Amino acid sequence: MIQFKRYPHVKDLIIHYATTLNEPAVLLILKQGIKGEQDATKFAQFIWQMVGQMGTDSEEGISVLGRIDNTDTVPDIDYEISLHLANIGYAEIWDKICDDQ
């Protein structure tokens, strides 16, 4: 299980968007943890998909977890995801996907 110790709301956002964007593989990764490079890549790519959708939802006035604009949580998301991926040996995947954005 992927745990978010400093910013637990990051997990809530991931669950919401993985459900909304119909990404059951991301929910499974969240529950079971990252098992390899393919999981790390899928998860990191999804995070940026989620960030893009957060911006769209904000522009369209869609409330997510009781807030219209969650884009201020992007630094929290980056902190949690980059720390987790670094701790399990996949920092380079996060860095590459971030650079591609």
N, C-alpha and C positions, 0 to 999 in steps of 0.2 A: 504494500500500500504506500502510495506517495503521501507524505505528511507535510503540511505547511505550518511551521511552528510560529513564525513571526507574524504572518499575515494570513490567518485562517479564511478570510473572505475570498482569497484567491481560489481556494477549492470550491467554494460556492459558485463562483463565476464559471469555473471550468465545468462543473456539473450542469449548470444552467445551459451554457452554450453547447456543450456536447450533446445534450438532450435536444435542444432547439434545432441544432444544425444536423441532427441525425448522425452522430458519430459514435456508435456503440463501441468501436475499437478504443476510442479515447477513454470512455468510461471504464472499460476493462483494464486498460493500462493504469488508470488512476487507482483502481481497486487492487490490482495484482502487482503493480510496480513495473518498472521498465526492465525488460528481460534481455534486451540486446540493442544493437545499433539501429535495427529497423524500428523498434518501439520508440527509441529516443528521437529518431527522425520524424516519425509520425506525430509524436507528442509535440515536438518543437514546432513543426509546421502548423499543427492545429492551433497552438497558442497564438500565432500571428494571424491565423484566420479568425480566431476569436476576437483579437484586438481590432481587426478591421470591422467585424460585425458590431462590436461595442460602439465604434464611431458612427456607423450607420444607424444603429438604434438610437443613439443620442440625437443625431440630426433629425430623425423621424419622430422624436418625442416618445419613444417606447420605454416604458418603465421596466427595469430589470433589477430584481431584488430590492424593490422599493425606491430606486433612484433612476432618474432620467439619464443622467450622465455619469457613467462609471469610468470614463477615460482617465480620470485622475489616479486610478489604481494601476495604471500601466507600470510605473516604477516598482510597485509592490509585486506585480506579476513577474517582471524581469528579475527582481531580487530572488524570489522563491524558485523560479524555474532555473535560472543560471546557477544558483547555489546547489540545487538538487542534482542537476546534470553534472556539475563539476565534481560533486562528492562521489558520484558513481562512475566517473571516468568518461563522461561524454560532453565535456565542456566545448570541445572543438565542433561538435555538431550544432550546439546552440549558437556559437559564434558564427559559423558559416551561414546558418539560416537567418540569423539577425542581419548579417552583412548583405544577404540577398534581398532584404525587404526594402 
